[in-house]
Amino acid sequence: MLKYFSADWVFPVSAPPIKNGVVAVNSDGTIEEILTKEEAAKLDLKVINYKGAIVPGFINTHCHLELSHLLGQIPEHTGLVEFVQNIIKNRQSEEEKINAAMRDADQTMVDNGIVAVGDISNQLFSKGIKENSKIHYHTFVEAMGFNPERAEAIMACSIGIKKGFAPLPASIVPHAPYSVSPELFELIRQDAEDHNSFISVHNQETENENAFFEDKTGGFLDLYQFLGLDISFFLPTQKTSLQSCLPYLKEQKTLLVHNTVTSKADIQFAKANNGKLYWCLCPQANLYIENALPDVDLLIAENVKITLGTDSLASNHQLNILSEMITLQKHKKVDFEQLLTWATINGAEFLELDRQTGTIAVGKKPGLNLIQLSADFTIESDQVQRLI
């Protein structure tokens, strides 16, 4: 039996918004019809009417579910180097506390209309949550190790964790340029190529990252000292971190996450070297850690594929893609329909879920969210009502 949902506006994403549109959904959530108000009126349907706008389910392309127990535990505005040190100092906890926090975070994302998540994992803790979730998770098993002599051992460990997540979808990914050796990058790229999988990597969250690669200065020297790592073997590349490390991934489909200090030269270099790049923005985490935002106008001008993420509850007060959209609308004046594209179909494309989700289209099961917009399509609230 079909249910018919209508609102002041329906945003299919793949087509122009429909004023007072009607969406017909069957019992398993598949879209059967999309009608105008006039078409629906002729059929004398029993329509459920709402005030607001109906949009597809949201895609969160960057999250760390296993850090959910750190909500409120990490100070804000410390900068990335101190933030990383605080994560290392505080992430260990009782297993039940970690599991309870992950369950709550997962349910919160469901309630916030998120239907798919690209989730970073360093351990197997989150498997049980993901197996039983309403959300589709793709797990990014994060490998890190800057010492080239440890590359093969680290990769072997990551392969074991990836196998442990089976049969759930997972791939092995590098943490960041400053924490992965060229040798480990190569092993990760080869594994992705062998399994036709995609990669996610933290990129240029702080000027310290570029300084380390350009001339071996900046705050990361303090981080390596804190970790007790001898990095005397490392020679600066005299290039930014992105330009130093992106070539290791060759043409592998890759999500660059954060991009807080990425320049026009970096973007143009990236586009010239890899035609399969997506750029993930996590604005609330950027404000939490560095109190800075990426040059969003530049990314738009360069016509790159942008997605949205929440990062973790260690660096955010909530896991809510609509809230991330509000932050970008407030601080960067991004058009709502552009934000919606980033929050839905672009993320679905990266996670290779665009045949099922990302747009309101016949035959898809995208989920339907009801949100509140002003007359000029300004988001009025971060509250989401999940219709299906």
Secondary structure as UniProt FT lines:
FT   STRAND          3..10
FT   STRAND          18..19
FT   STRAND          22..25
FT   TURN            27..28
FT   STRAND          31..35
FT   HELIX           37..43
FT   STRAND          47..56
FT   STRAND          58..63
FT   HELIX           65..70
FT   TURN            71..73
FT   HELIX           80..90
FT   HELIX           95..111
FT   TURN            112..113
FT   STRAND          114..121
FT   TURN            125..126
FT   HELIX           127..131
FT   STRAND          136..143
FT   HELIX           148..150
FT   HELIX           151..165
FT   TURN            166..167
FT   STRAND          170..174
FT   HELIX           177..179
FT   HELIX           182..195
FT   STRAND          199..203
FT   HELIX           207..215
FT   HELIX           220..227
FT   TURN            232..233
FT   HELIX           241..249
FT   TURN            250..251
FT   STRAND          254..258
FT   TURN            260..261
FT   HELIX           264..273
FT   STRAND          277..281
FT   HELIX           283..289
FT   HELIX           296..301
FT   TURN            302..303
FT   STRAND          305..308
FT   TURN            313..314
FT   HELIX           321..332
FT   HELIX           336..343
FT   HELIX           345..350
FT   TURN            351..352
FT   TURN            354..356
FT   TURN            362..363
FT   STRAND          368..371
FT   TURN            375..376
FT   STRAND          385..386
//
